[in-house]
């Protein structure tokens, strides 16, 4: 860890090795609902069956543009008080000040929404919170918040995993993730990929391979669906859903926000209790 900017802790993202061929398919898009307003009993039942719901326009164009400006203010160093990861191989971060040049180097921001009200607005959006409460059966509490970026050409893979492997909550806790596209998320730039229904298999041990992940030979790639989203689109998904994102080898950037929520009544557990379920190699890992 290097404190290269006052008030921002800068780390290097360093996954081990390249992505094996054949881990993702690119011909099977997931079905999208238009907006949160379309959620009805049938949609809630689909979430229970598939472990996710995807929305073409969860947030307005104005809200999405404002959030993107807030994120770029963080990347430019105009906001403080969060962790920032740069891609492996980046050695000149402390010398780079131009926001566009910085954008080509950033992998992830952690715990950043309090730095900018435009970002916090999406995390606390009334329609999002209402959907989360309907899924959980009680008011949600935020567990984590991140910005996930895949810079052009060098944006690295996030291998197949279950998010709850990273979270210190009971294995039967209903964690829900919200992944929001700020740019168009495409097959070429590293959109989300999901295995529908995989959440119903429960916790599966993870291992340190390229990352803290599911074993590559466990992935039922034939069932992989791409979640192709326009800016303002969102994926709402179970913390047990198998998902991953391939590398970005395209010339386009892919910027997204990711928030995780859990029922407000649930007490957190220790890292040791989590590792007993998910695997002993997961100490200190980040989602």
Backbone as JSON, one array per atom type, in Angstrom:
{
  "sequence": "XXXXXXXXXXXXXXXXXXXXXXXXXXXXXXXXXXXXXXXXXXXXXXXXXXXXXXXXXXXXXXXXXXXXXXXXXXXXXXXXXXXXXXXXXXXXXXXXXXXXXXXXXXXXXXXXXXXXXXXXXXXXXXXXXXXXXXXXXXXXXXXXXXXXXXXXXXXXXXXXXXXXXXXXXXXXXXXXXXXXXXXXXXXXXXXXXXXXXXXXXXXXXXXXXXXXXXXXXXXXXXXXXXXXXXXXXXXXXXXXXXXXXXXXXXXXXXXXXXXXXXXXXXXXXXXXXXXXXXXXXXXXXXX",
  "N": [[0.85, -1.2, 0.0], [0.51, 2.22, -0.84], [0.62, 5.58, 0.1], [0.02, 7.72, -2.04], [-1.41, 9.89, -2.75], [-2.66, 12.64, -0.96], [-4.89, 11.73, 1.47], [-5.96, 9.68, -0.04], [-5.66, 6.27, -0.34], [-3.54, 4.33, -2.16], [-3.39, 1.36, -3.98], [-1.98, -1.52, -5.66], [-3.5, -3.47, -8.09], [-3.17, -6.83, -8.57], [-3.7, -9.43, -10.13], [-3.05, -12.94, -10.61], [-1.6, -14.14, -13.42], [-2.97, -14.88, -16.77], [-6.28, -15.01, -18.33], [-7.78, -18.13, -18.7], [-8.7, -19.72, -21.81], [-12.09, -20.04, -23.0], [-13.68, -19.69, -20.72], [-15.83, -18.01, -20.66], [-18.87, -17.33, -22.39], [-20.15, -15.66, -25.31], [-22.54, -15.26, -26.59], [-25.02, -15.26, -25.52], [-27.22, -13.31, -24.26], [-28.54, -11.88, -21.23], [-31.96, -11.5, -20.19], [-33.59, -8.34, -20.05], [-35.37, -6.15, -17.87], [-37.26, -3.09, -18.19], [-37.24, -0.98, -16.21], [-37.08, -0.16, -12.65], [-39.72, 0.22, -12.06], [-41.11, -1.79, -13.28], [-41.08, -4.0, -11.69], [-42.75, -6.67, -10.37], [-44.85, -9.25, -8.9], [-44.19, -11.44, -10.48], [-41.64, -10.75, -11.38], [-40.22, -10.71, -8.96], [-40.42, -13.4, -8.32], [-38.91, -14.43, -10.41], [-36.41, -13.46, -9.69], [-35.94, -15.01, -7.38], [-35.74, -17.5, -8.6], [-33.68, -17.25, -10.57], [-31.68, -15.72, -9.38], [-31.04, -13.13, -9.98], [-31.95, -9.87, -11.29], [-32.1, -7.83, -14.13], [-31.85, -4.53, -15.38], [-32.75, -2.22, -17.86], [-32.87, 0.6, -17.69], [-32.34, 1.67, -14.89], [-31.69, 3.97, -13.55], [-31.98, 7.49, -14.12], [-30.9, 9.34, -17.06], [-29.8, 11.8, -16.31], [-29.16, 11.36, -13.58], [-27.27, 9.34, -13.89], [-25.25, 10.59, -15.41], [-24.49, 12.53, -13.55], [-23.5, 10.94, -11.45], [-21.34, 9.81, -12.77], [-19.75, 12.07, -13.16], [-19.17, 12.59, -10.49], [-17.68, 10.29, -9.85], [-15.47, 10.66, -11.55], [-14.4, 12.94, -10.43], [-13.37, 11.87, -8.11], [-11.43, 10.11, -9.18], [-9.78, 12.0, -10.35], [-8.55, 13.06, -8.16], [-9.78, 15.04, -6.71], [-11.41, 14.49, -4.63], [-11.37, 12.99, -1.36], [-10.4, 10.39, 1.05], [-10.75, 7.55, 0.63], [-10.07, 4.19, -0.6], [-8.0, 3.3, -3.38], [-7.4, 1.33, -6.2], [-4.91, 0.6, -8.6], [-4.27, -0.68, -11.91], [-2.28, -3.63, -12.44], [1.17, -3.23, -13.18], [1.18, -0.51, -13.41], [3.18, 2.16, -12.7], [3.49, 4.83, -12.46], [1.63, 6.36, -11.13], [1.73, 8.41, -9.17], [2.74, 10.49, -10.58], [0.94, 11.23, -12.45], [-1.59, 13.42, -13.34], [-3.62, 14.28, -15.04], [-7.04, 13.75, -15.57], [-8.09, 11.98, -17.57], [-5.89, 10.48, -18.28], [-5.38, 9.29, -15.82], [-7.68, 7.74, -15.59], [-7.18, 5.68, -17.36], [-5.67, 4.0, -15.87], [-6.83, 3.21, -13.47], [-8.28, 0.69, -11.45], [-10.11, 0.11, -9.34], [-12.21, 1.62, -6.83], [-12.7, 1.87, -3.35], [-15.06, 2.11, -0.69], [-16.1, 4.78, -1.09], [-18.38, 6.41, -1.4], [-19.15, 8.36, 0.43], [-17.56, 10.42, -0.23], [-18.67, 11.93, -2.23], [-21.69, 13.46, -3.0], [-23.2, 12.94, -5.27], [-22.68, 10.33, -5.94], [-23.5, 9.02, -3.64], [-26.19, 9.49, -3.82], [-27.22, 7.63, -5.7], [-26.74, 5.22, -4.32], [-28.51, 5.43, -2.23], [-30.97, 5.6, -3.4], [-34.45, 5.95, -3.55], [-36.14, 4.13, -5.01], [-34.44, 1.99, -5.49], [-33.85, 1.18, -2.85], [-36.4, 0.43, -2.03], [-36.87, -1.8, -3.68], [-34.85, -3.51, -2.74], [-35.71, -3.9, -0.09], [-38.08, -5.29, -0.62], [-37.03, -7.65, -1.66], [-35.52, -8.63, 0.49], [-37.21, -8.63, 2.64], [-37.12, -6.89, 4.74], [-35.83, -3.68, 5.92], [-32.87, -2.58, 4.13], [-29.33, -2.57, 4.89], [-26.28, -0.94, 4.12], [-23.48, -2.81, 3.06], [-21.04, -2.67, 1.61], [-19.31, -0.47, -0.71], [-18.29, 0.24, -3.97], [-16.37, 1.33, -6.84], [-15.98, -0.02, -9.97], [-13.71, -0.39, -12.42], [-12.74, -0.93, -15.78], [-10.05, -0.34, -17.49], [-9.31, 0.79, -20.87], [-8.04, -1.74, -23.01], [-6.25, -2.8, -21.06], [-7.77, -3.58, -18.91], [-8.37, -5.81, -16.36], [-9.43, -9.24, -15.77], [-12.1, -10.22, -13.56], [-12.34, -13.06, -11.93], [-14.7, -15.87, -11.93], [-16.9, -15.98, -9.19], [-18.48, -15.93, -5.9], [-20.01, -13.3, -4.26], [-20.46, -13.32, -1.51], [-18.44, -14.8, -0.43], [-16.56, -13.04, 0.33], [-17.54, -11.52, 2.39], [-18.17, -10.73, 5.79], [-20.58, -12.05, 6.99], [-23.32, -14.14, 8.1], [-23.63, -17.3, 6.41], [-26.19, -17.86, 5.52], [-27.32, -15.44, 5.21], [-29.13, -12.93, 3.43], [-27.6, -11.37, 1.15], [-27.53, -8.71, -1.17], [-26.44, -7.56, -4.26], [-25.85, -4.56, -6.15], [-25.13, -3.6, -9.28], [-24.09, -1.06, -11.29], [-24.12, 0.32, -14.46], [-22.09, 2.82, -15.76], [-20.9, 3.49, -18.11], [-21.63, 2.15, -21.39], [-21.98, -1.28, -21.03], [-20.46, -3.9, -22.5], [-20.01, -6.89, -24.56], [-17.43, -6.76, -25.43], [-16.0, -5.01, -23.73], [-15.96, -6.04, -21.16], [-18.39, -6.74, -19.7], [-20.73, -7.81, -17.12], [-21.02, -11.3, -16.38], [-23.15, -14.03, -15.76], [-24.31, -16.99, -14.01], [-27.31, -18.24, -14.26], [-29.47, -19.19, -11.59], [-27.48, -20.36, -10.06], [-27.12, -19.48, -7.49], [-28.69, -21.02, -5.89], [-27.28, -23.23, -5.18], [-25.93, -22.65, -2.9], [-23.24, -21.79, -0.54], [-20.0, -22.14, -1.94], [-16.77, -23.47, -1.72], [-13.96, -21.27, -2.11], [-10.88, -20.46, -3.83], [-7.44, -19.41, -3.93], [-6.4, -18.56, -6.95], [-6.16, -17.15, -9.8], [-7.2, -15.1, -8.49], [-9.23, -14.65, -5.57], [-11.41, -17.09, -5.86], [-13.92, -19.12, -7.59], [-13.19, -22.45, -8.68], [-11.9, -22.84, -11.96], [-12.61, -25.09, -13.45], [-15.07, -25.75, -12.45], [-17.02, -24.19, -13.53], [-20.1, -23.91, -15.17], [-20.05, -23.25, -18.16], [-21.72, -23.36, -20.37], [-24.14, -22.37, -19.52], [-23.72, -19.7, -19.11], [-24.64, -16.3, -19.06], [-24.51, -13.13, -20.61], [-24.65, -9.86, -19.24], [-25.7, -7.31, -20.74], [-25.59, -3.89, -20.7], [-26.89, -0.57, -21.01], [-25.69, 2.82, -20.27], [-26.71, 3.7, -16.99], [-28.18, 1.45, -16.66], [-28.78, -1.51, -14.63], [-27.74, -4.29, -12.61], [-29.23, -6.39, -10.37], [-28.46, -8.6, -7.87], [-28.09, -11.8, -6.24], [-25.97, -12.41, -3.43], [-24.92, -14.93, -3.52], [-24.84, -15.67, -6.14], [-23.15, -17.04, -8.94], [-20.74, -15.3, -10.68], [-18.8, -13.24, -12.96], [-16.3, -11.19, -14.61], [-14.9, -10.81, -17.78], [-11.65, -9.9, -19.25], [-10.96, -6.52, -20.45], [-10.29, -5.94, -23.59], [-10.79, -4.06, -25.41], [-10.88, -0.74, -27.01], [-12.49, 0.88, -25.47], [-13.45, 2.36, -22.34], [-14.77, 0.89, -19.29], [-16.85, 1.73, -16.92], [-18.24, 1.26, -13.72], [-20.5, 1.17, -10.92], [-20.71, -0.48, -7.77], [-22.72, -1.69, -5.26], [-23.31, -3.24, -2.13], [-25.75, -4.79, -0.09], [-27.31, -5.77, 3.0], [-29.65, -7.46, 5.23], [-30.87, -5.24, 7.69], [-31.14, -6.18, 10.26], [-29.3, -8.17, 10.69], [-26.45, -9.49, 12.31], [-22.96, -9.0, 11.99], [-20.3, -11.4, 11.37], [-17.18, -12.96, 12.42], [-14.01, -12.86, 10.61], [-12.79, -15.34, 10.78], [-14.96, -17.07, 11.18], [-16.23, -16.77, 8.73], [-14.24, -17.8, 6.97], [-14.26, -20.46, 7.68], [-16.4, -21.44, 6.31], [-16.05, -20.67, 3.61], [-13.41, -21.1, 2.86], [-9.98, -21.46, 3.75], [-8.06, -19.87, 2.54], [-8.89, -17.31, 2.19], [-8.27, -15.06, 3.75], [-8.15, -11.63, 4.29], [-8.91, -10.92, 1.69], [-10.33, -9.01, -1.06], [-13.42, -8.02, -2.48]],
  "CA": [[0.0, 0.0, 0.0], [1.29, 3.46, -0.9], [-0.2, 6.79, 0.2], [0.6, 8.58, -3.06], [-2.23, 11.11, -2.78], [-3.12, 12.98, 0.37], [-6.26, 11.34, 1.73], [-6.35, 8.53, -0.87], [-4.72, 5.16, -0.22], [-3.41, 3.74, -3.5], [-2.89, -0.01, -4.0], [-1.83, -2.1, -6.99], [-4.27, -4.67, -8.36], [-2.19, -7.74, -9.17], [-4.15, -10.81, -10.31], [-1.98, -13.83, -11.05], [-1.74, -14.84, -14.68], [-4.01, -14.51, -17.71], [-7.56, -15.72, -18.28], [-7.83, -19.3, -19.59], [-9.69, -19.66, -22.88], [-13.31, -20.82, -22.86], [-14.35, -19.51, -19.44], [-17.01, -17.17, -20.86], [-19.47, -17.37, -23.71], [-20.49, -14.31, -25.71], [-23.65, -15.34, -27.53], [-26.23, -15.54, -24.76], [-27.5, -12.17, -23.39], [-29.6, -11.99, -20.23], [-33.17, -10.71, -20.43], [-33.63, -7.1, -19.28], [-36.57, -5.35, -17.63], [-36.99, -1.7, -18.55], [-36.93, -0.12, -15.07], [-37.55, -0.66, -11.36], [-41.18, 0.31, -12.03], [-41.67, -3.03, -13.84], [-40.97, -5.1, -10.74], [-44.02, -7.16, -9.85], [-44.71, -10.56, -8.27], [-43.5, -12.33, -11.41], [-40.22, -10.39, -11.37], [-39.66, -11.18, -7.69], [-40.29, -14.86, -8.44], [-37.77, -14.68, -11.29], [-35.19, -13.26, -8.88], [-35.77, -16.19, -6.54], [-35.36, -18.62, -9.47], [-32.43, -17.03, -11.31], [-30.68, -15.07, -8.55], [-30.75, -11.77, -10.43], [-32.8, -9.11, -12.19], [-31.32, -6.82, -14.85], [-32.71, -3.4, -15.77], [-32.19, -1.41, -18.94], [-32.75, 1.99, -17.26], [-32.67, 1.76, -13.47], [-31.48, 5.35, -13.13], [-32.17, 8.42, -15.24], [-29.68, 9.81, -17.72], [-29.23, 12.88, -15.5], [-28.54, 10.75, -12.4], [-26.09, 8.58, -14.32], [-24.2, 11.56, -15.76], [-24.02, 13.16, -12.31], [-22.67, 9.96, -10.75], [-20.08, 9.69, -13.51], [-18.94, 13.25, -12.82], [-18.67, 12.38, -9.13], [-16.61, 9.29, -9.9], [-14.29, 11.24, -12.18], [-13.79, 13.86, -9.45], [-12.57, 11.01, -7.22], [-10.27, 9.65, -9.95], [-8.9, 13.14, -10.58], [-7.9, 13.49, -6.92], [-10.48, 16.19, -6.12], [-12.1, 13.98, -3.45], [-10.44, 12.26, -0.49], [-10.96, 9.52, 2.07], [-11.15, 6.22, 0.16], [-8.99, 3.37, -1.16], [-8.01, 3.25, -4.83], [-6.5, 0.33, -6.77], [-4.53, 0.79, -9.99], [-3.98, -1.94, -12.58], [-0.91, -4.14, -12.37], [2.07, -2.65, -14.17], [1.17, 0.96, -13.34], [4.22, 2.61, -11.78], [3.65, 6.28, -12.54], [0.41, 7.01, -10.66], [2.01, 9.63, -8.42], [3.17, 11.53, -11.52], [-0.15, 11.48, -13.39], [-2.65, 14.28, -12.8], [-4.71, 14.44, -16.0], [-8.09, 12.77, -15.24], [-8.24, 10.95, -18.6], [-4.74, 9.59, -18.16], [-5.6, 8.51, -14.6], [-8.75, 6.79, -15.86], [-6.61, 4.53, -18.07], [-4.85, 3.25, -14.92], [-7.56, 2.84, -12.25], [-9.04, -0.56, -11.45], [-11.2, 0.03, -8.37], [-12.28, 2.49, -5.66], [-13.4, 1.24, -2.24], [-15.58, 2.96, 0.39], [-15.92, 6.12, -1.66], [-19.59, 7.17, -1.68], [-19.25, 9.53, 1.29], [-16.73, 11.48, -0.8], [-19.39, 12.73, -3.23], [-23.14, 13.28, -2.85], [-23.79, 12.41, -6.51], [-22.54, 8.88, -5.85], [-24.34, 8.58, -2.54], [-27.58, 9.58, -4.26], [-27.62, 6.35, -6.29], [-26.71, 4.18, -3.29], [-29.66, 5.62, -1.35], [-32.11, 5.92, -4.26], [-35.67, 5.36, -2.95], [-36.65, 2.97, -5.76], [-33.51, 0.88, -5.24], [-34.04, 0.7, -1.47], [-37.71, -0.26, -1.98], [-36.69, -3.12, -4.28], [-34.05, -4.32, -1.82], [-36.58, -4.29, 1.03], [-39.0, -6.32, -1.1], [-36.27, -8.9, -1.82], [-35.01, -9.09, 1.78], [-38.28, -8.71, 3.63], [-36.88, -5.89, 5.78], [-34.98, -2.6, 5.4], [-31.49, -2.96, 3.88], [-28.2, -1.78, 5.35], [-25.17, -1.08, 3.17], [-22.29, -3.53, 3.52], [-19.84, -2.15, 0.94], [-19.51, 0.3, -1.93], [-17.11, 0.23, -4.82], [-16.43, 1.64, -8.26], [-15.22, -1.05, -10.66], [-13.34, 0.15, -13.72], [-11.88, -1.72, -16.67], [-9.45, 0.6, -18.45], [-9.16, 0.26, -22.23], [-6.93, -2.61, -23.42], [-5.54, -3.47, -19.96], [-8.69, -3.9, -17.82], [-8.18, -7.23, -16.09], [-10.55, -10.11, -15.43], [-12.5, -10.62, -12.21], [-12.78, -14.43, -12.18], [-15.97, -16.33, -11.4], [-16.9, -16.02, -7.73], [-19.69, -15.52, -5.18], [-19.59, -12.15, -3.45], [-20.52, -13.58, -0.07], [-17.17, -15.37, 0.01], [-15.74, -11.93, 0.78], [-18.25, -10.71, 3.37], [-18.29, -11.31, 7.13], [-21.97, -12.2, 7.4], [-23.67, -15.56, 8.08], [-23.77, -17.87, 5.06], [-27.59, -17.84, 5.11], [-27.77, -14.04, 5.12], [-29.51, -12.56, 2.07], [-26.87, -10.22, 0.62], [-27.94, -8.35, -2.53], [-25.56, -6.61, -4.92], [-26.38, -3.69, -7.2], [-24.05, -3.25, -10.21], [-24.67, 0.01, -12.11], [-23.28, 0.7, -15.59], [-21.95, 4.25, -16.06], [-20.67, 3.42, -19.56], [-22.23, 0.95, -21.94], [-21.27, -2.52, -20.68], [-20.58, -4.7, -23.71], [-19.25, -8.13, -24.6], [-16.04, -6.46, -25.72], [-15.28, -4.25, -22.69], [-15.95, -6.69, -19.85], [-19.66, -6.7, -18.98], [-20.96, -8.89, -16.16], [-21.5, -12.6, -16.82], [-23.79, -14.71, -14.63], [-24.85, -18.34, -14.18], [-28.65, -18.21, -13.64], [-29.84, -20.27, -10.68], [-26.34, -20.89, -9.31], [-27.22, -19.1, -6.07], [-29.41, -22.04, -5.14], [-26.32, -24.24, -4.73], [-25.38, -22.24, -1.61], [-21.82, -21.44, -0.5], [-19.05, -23.06, -2.57], [-15.42, -23.04, -1.34], [-13.16, -20.49, -3.05], [-9.45, -20.74, -3.76], [-6.55, -18.41, -4.54], [-5.87, -19.03, -8.24], [-5.78, -15.82, -10.29], [-7.82, -14.22, -7.52], [-10.02, -15.48, -4.66], [-12.39, -17.41, -6.89], [-14.34, -20.49, -7.85], [-12.28, -23.17, -9.58], [-12.29, -22.68, -13.35], [-13.23, -26.31, -14.0], [-16.41, -25.89, -11.89], [-17.97, -23.24, -14.12], [-20.92, -24.45, -16.25], [-20.0, -22.15, -19.13], [-22.86, -23.46, -21.29], [-25.26, -21.6, -18.97], [-23.28, -18.31, -18.92], [-25.37, -15.23, -19.74], [-23.95, -11.79, -20.54], [-25.57, -8.8, -18.84], [-25.36, -6.16, -21.57], [-26.33, -2.77, -20.13], [-26.57, 0.81, -21.37], [-25.47, 3.66, -19.09], [-27.91, 3.8, -16.17], [-28.71, 0.11, -16.43], [-28.3, -2.1, -13.37], [-27.93, -5.7, -12.29], [-29.51, -6.67, -8.97], [-28.12, -10.02, -7.85], [-27.84, -12.46, -4.97], [-24.57, -12.55, -3.05], [-24.5, -16.3, -3.79], [-24.84, -15.91, -7.58], [-21.85, -17.17, -9.6], [-20.59, -14.26, -11.69], [-17.44, -12.79, -13.22], [-16.17, -10.28, -15.75], [-13.68, -11.06, -18.54], [-10.81, -8.7, -19.45], [-11.33, -5.52, -21.44], [-9.26, -5.79, -24.62], [-11.3, -3.08, -26.37], [-10.41, 0.63, -26.77], [-13.46, 1.61, -24.65], [-13.43, 2.14, -20.9], [-16.01, 0.36, -18.72], [-16.95, 2.21, -15.54], [-19.46, 0.79, -13.05], [-20.59, 1.24, -9.46], [-21.24, -1.7, -7.16], [-23.1, -1.55, -3.86], [-23.85, -4.46, -1.53], [-26.65, -4.55, 1.03], [-27.75, -6.95, 3.75], [-30.75, -7.07, 6.12], [-30.4, -4.39, 8.79], [-31.19, -6.88, 11.55], [-28.28, -9.23, 10.75], [-25.17, -9.14, 12.93], [-21.79, -9.5, 11.26], [-19.51, -12.46, 11.99], [-15.74, -12.74, 12.31], [-13.37, -13.41, 9.43], [-12.55, -16.77, 11.02], [-16.21, -17.78, 10.94], [-16.43, -16.78, 7.27], [-13.28, -18.69, 6.32], [-14.65, -21.84, 7.96], [-17.39, -21.81, 5.29], [-15.67, -20.37, 2.23], [-12.06, -21.56, 2.55], [-8.97, -20.85, 4.6], [-7.15, -19.01, 1.78], [-9.54, -16.04, 1.92], [-7.99, -14.02, 4.72], [-7.72, -10.35, 3.76], [-9.24, -10.72, 0.29], [-11.28, -7.95, -1.39], [-14.35, -8.32, -3.55]],
  "C": [[0.88, 1.24, 0.0], [0.35, 4.64, -0.83], [0.38, 7.82, -0.75], [-0.2, 9.86, -3.26], [-2.71, 11.37, -1.38], [-4.59, 12.62, 0.51], [-6.77, 10.21, 0.87], [-5.27, 7.46, -0.73], [-4.69, 4.4, -1.53], [-2.74, 2.38, -3.41], [-2.76, -0.47, -5.45], [-2.64, -3.38, -7.08], [-3.36, -5.64, -9.09], [-2.71, -9.16, -9.25], [-3.03, -11.66, -10.89], [-2.34, -14.49, -12.37], [-2.9, -14.37, -15.53], [-5.25, -15.35, -17.56], [-7.53, -16.93, -19.21], [-8.93, -19.14, -20.64], [-10.92, -20.48, -22.5], [-14.04, -20.67, -21.56], [-15.62, -18.68, -19.54], [-17.56, -17.43, -22.25], [-20.07, -16.0, -24.02], [-21.67, -14.27, -26.69], [-24.99, -15.49, -26.83], [-26.52, -14.36, -23.81], [-28.64, -12.46, -22.41], [-30.77, -11.1, -20.62], [-33.17, -9.49, -19.52], [-35.07, -6.65, -19.07], [-36.23, -3.9, -17.95], [-36.55, -0.87, -17.36], [-37.41, -0.77, -13.78], [-39.07, -0.65, -11.29], [-41.85, -0.95, -12.56], [-41.67, -4.18, -12.85], [-42.35, -5.43, -10.18], [-43.79, -8.55, -9.24], [-43.96, -11.53, -9.17], [-42.0, -12.04, -11.44], [-39.55, -10.86, -10.08], [-39.48, -12.7, -7.7], [-39.12, -15.22, -9.35], [-36.45, -14.48, -10.56], [-34.92, -14.48, -8.01], [-35.27, -17.38, -7.37], [-33.94, -18.45, -10.04], [-31.32, -16.41, -10.48], [-30.32, -13.68, -9.0], [-31.92, -11.19, -11.21], [-31.93, -8.05, -12.84], [-32.27, -5.79, -15.44], [-32.0, -2.54, -16.81], [-31.97, 0.04, -18.49], [-33.19, 2.11, -15.81], [-32.59, 3.18, -12.96], [-31.55, 6.26, -14.35], [-30.82, 8.81, -15.85], [-29.01, 10.9, -16.91], [-28.54, 12.33, -14.26], [-27.25, 10.01, -12.76], [-24.96, 9.51, -14.67], [-23.64, 12.21, -14.51], [-23.11, 12.21, -11.54], [-21.33, 9.79, -11.44], [-19.17, 10.88, -13.24], [-18.36, 13.12, -11.41], [-17.54, 11.39, -9.09], [-15.34, 9.89, -10.49], [-13.62, 12.27, -11.28], [-12.93, 13.07, -8.47], [-11.3, 10.56, -7.93], [-9.27, 10.77, -10.15], [-8.19, 13.63, -9.33], [-8.57, 14.67, -6.25], [-11.27, 15.79, -4.88], [-11.14, 13.11, -2.67], [-11.19, 11.26, 0.38], [-11.45, 8.17, 1.59], [-9.9, 5.49, -0.32], [-9.13, 3.32, -2.68], [-6.99, 2.21, -5.28], [-6.19, 0.69, -8.22], [-4.2, -0.57, -10.58], [-2.53, -2.35, -12.39], [-0.07, -3.53, -13.49], [2.1, -1.14, -14.17], [2.17, 1.41, -12.29], [4.33, 4.12, -11.69], [2.45, 7.04, -11.98], [0.67, 8.34, -9.98], [2.44, 10.77, -9.32], [2.05, 11.96, -12.45], [-1.23, 12.31, -12.73], [-3.82, 14.45, -13.75], [-5.77, 13.37, -15.76], [-8.22, 11.66, -16.27], [-7.07, 9.97, -18.55], [-4.87, 8.72, -16.91], [-6.64, 7.41, -14.85], [-8.2, 5.54, -16.54], [-5.77, 3.65, -17.15], [-5.63, 2.66, -13.74], [-8.34, 1.55, -12.45], [-10.27, -0.46, -10.56], [-11.07, 1.14, -7.33], [-13.1, 1.77, -4.6], [-13.86, 2.3, -1.24], [-15.48, 4.43, 0.02], [-17.19, 6.97, -1.69], [-19.74, 8.39, -0.78], [-18.41, 10.69, 0.77], [-17.51, 12.38, -1.74], [-20.88, 12.43, -3.15], [-23.79, 12.7, -4.1], [-23.7, 10.88, -6.54], [-23.45, 8.32, -4.76], [-25.82, 8.58, -2.93], [-28.05, 8.26, -4.87], [-27.7, 5.25, -5.25], [-27.93, 4.25, -2.38], [-30.94, 5.94, -2.13], [-33.37, 5.23, -3.73], [-36.18, 4.13, -3.69], [-35.75, 1.76, -5.58], [-33.75, 0.31, -3.84], [-35.37, -0.03, -1.33], [-37.6, -1.66, -2.57], [-35.9, -4.04, -3.35], [-34.89, -4.79, -0.64], [-37.56, -5.38, 0.62], [-38.29, -7.67, -1.24], [-35.87, -9.49, -0.48], [-36.11, -9.31, 2.81], [-38.1, -7.77, 4.8], [-35.98, -4.79, 5.21], [-33.54, -3.05, 5.21], [-30.51, -2.03, 4.59], [-27.07, -1.97, 4.34], [-24.02, -1.84, 3.8], [-21.02, -2.95, 2.9], [-20.24, -1.32, -0.26], [-18.2, 0.42, -2.67], [-17.42, 0.88, -6.17], [-15.5, 0.66, -8.94], [-14.96, -0.59, -12.09], [-12.51, -0.88, -14.49], [-11.3, -0.77, -17.71], [-9.32, -0.03, -19.83], [-7.9, -0.58, -22.36], [-6.29, -3.38, -22.27], [-6.47, -3.84, -18.8], [-8.71, -5.4, -17.57], [-9.47, -7.94, -15.7], [-10.84, -10.07, -13.93], [-13.07, -12.02, -12.34], [-14.12, -14.76, -11.52], [-15.88, -16.5, -9.88], [-18.31, -15.78, -7.22], [-19.29, -14.4, -4.24], [-19.59, -12.45, -1.96], [-19.27, -14.26, 0.46], [-16.27, -14.3, 0.61], [-16.31, -11.22, 2.01], [-18.42, -11.44, 4.7], [-19.73, -11.24, 7.63], [-22.3, -13.69, 7.37], [-23.95, -16.06, 6.66], [-25.22, -17.89, 4.58], [-28.17, -16.43, 5.06], [-28.08, -13.71, 3.66], [-28.81, -11.26, 1.68], [-27.33, -9.98, -0.81], [-26.96, -7.32, -3.07], [-26.32, -5.79, -5.95], [-25.2, -3.19, -8.03], [-24.62, -2.29, -11.24], [-23.68, 0.4, -13.21], [-23.29, 2.22, -15.74], [-21.55, 4.48, -17.52], [-21.49, 2.25, -20.09], [-21.36, -0.25, -21.59], [-21.52, -3.52, -21.79], [-19.81, -6.02, -23.58], [-17.77, -7.85, -24.76], [-15.31, -5.81, -24.55], [-15.41, -4.83, -21.29], [-17.22, -6.53, -19.06], [-19.73, -7.85, -17.98], [-21.46, -10.15, -16.88], [-22.04, -13.33, -15.59], [-24.19, -16.13, -15.01], [-26.22, -18.36, -13.5], [-28.9, -19.43, -12.78], [-28.71, -20.8, -9.83], [-26.39, -20.54, -7.84], [-27.88, -20.18, -5.23], [-28.51, -23.2, -4.7], [-25.68, -23.88, -3.39], [-23.9, -21.91, -1.68], [-20.96, -22.54, -1.12], [-17.65, -22.59, -2.2], [-14.69, -22.33, -2.47], [-11.68, -20.79, -2.81], [-8.67, -19.59, -4.38], [-5.94, -19.03, -5.79], [-5.34, -17.78, -8.96], [-6.23, -14.75, -9.31], [-8.43, -15.16, -6.49], [-11.28, -15.84, -5.42], [-12.87, -18.85, -6.81], [-13.33, -21.14, -8.79], [-12.8, -23.08, -11.02], [-13.03, -23.9, -13.89], [-14.61, -26.59, -13.4], [-17.46, -25.11, -12.67], [-18.75, -23.9, -15.25], [-21.09, -23.41, -17.36], [-21.18, -22.19, -20.1], [-24.04, -22.63, -20.82], [-24.93, -20.12, -18.77], [-24.16, -17.36, -19.73], [-24.65, -13.91, -19.53], [-25.02, -10.8, -20.1], [-25.14, -7.53, -19.55], [-26.23, -4.99, -21.12], [-25.93, -1.45, -20.76], [-26.23, 1.61, -20.12], [-26.78, 3.87, -18.32], [-28.61, 2.49, -15.96], [-28.11, -0.49, -15.17], [-28.6, -3.58, -13.32], [-28.12, -5.81, -10.78], [-29.34, -8.18, -8.79], [-27.82, -10.52, -6.44], [-26.34, -12.55, -4.7], [-24.03, -13.95, -3.23], [-24.42, -16.61, -5.29], [-23.41, -16.03, -8.12], [-21.79, -16.12, -10.71], [-19.12, -13.89, -11.85], [-17.45, -11.83, -14.38], [-14.86, -10.57, -16.47], [-12.87, -9.78, -18.73], [-11.42, -7.76, -20.48], [-10.16, -5.36, -22.41], [-9.68, -4.77, -25.67], [-10.71, -1.7, -26.1], [-11.37, 1.46, -25.92], [-13.25, 1.33, -23.16], [-14.77, 1.57, -20.45], [-16.03, 0.71, -17.24], [-18.28, 1.77, -14.96], [-19.36, 1.05, -11.56], [-21.15, -0.07, -8.95], [-21.48, -1.47, -5.67], [-23.62, -2.9, -3.37], [-24.63, -4.1, -0.26], [-26.98, -5.87, 1.71], [-28.84, -6.51, 4.71], [-30.22, -6.33, 7.35], [-30.36, -5.11, 10.12], [-30.06, -7.89, 11.74], [-26.99, -8.72, 11.38], [-24.02, -9.74, 12.11], [-21.06, -10.57, 12.07], [-18.03, -12.14, 11.84], [-15.2, -13.31, 11.0], [-13.12, -14.91, 9.58], [-13.8, -17.6, 10.77], [-16.51, -17.85, 9.44], [-15.52, -17.8, 6.6], [-13.62, -20.16, 6.56], [-15.66, -22.35, 6.93], [-16.79, -21.75, 3.89], [-14.25, -20.83, 1.86], [-11.0, -20.77, 3.27], [-8.06, -19.88, 3.88], [-7.69, -17.59, 1.63], [-9.29, -14.94, 2.91], [-7.48, -12.76, 4.02], [-8.07, -10.08, 2.3], [-10.25, -9.58, 0.13], [-12.15, -8.39, -2.55], [-13.98, -7.51, -4.8]]
}
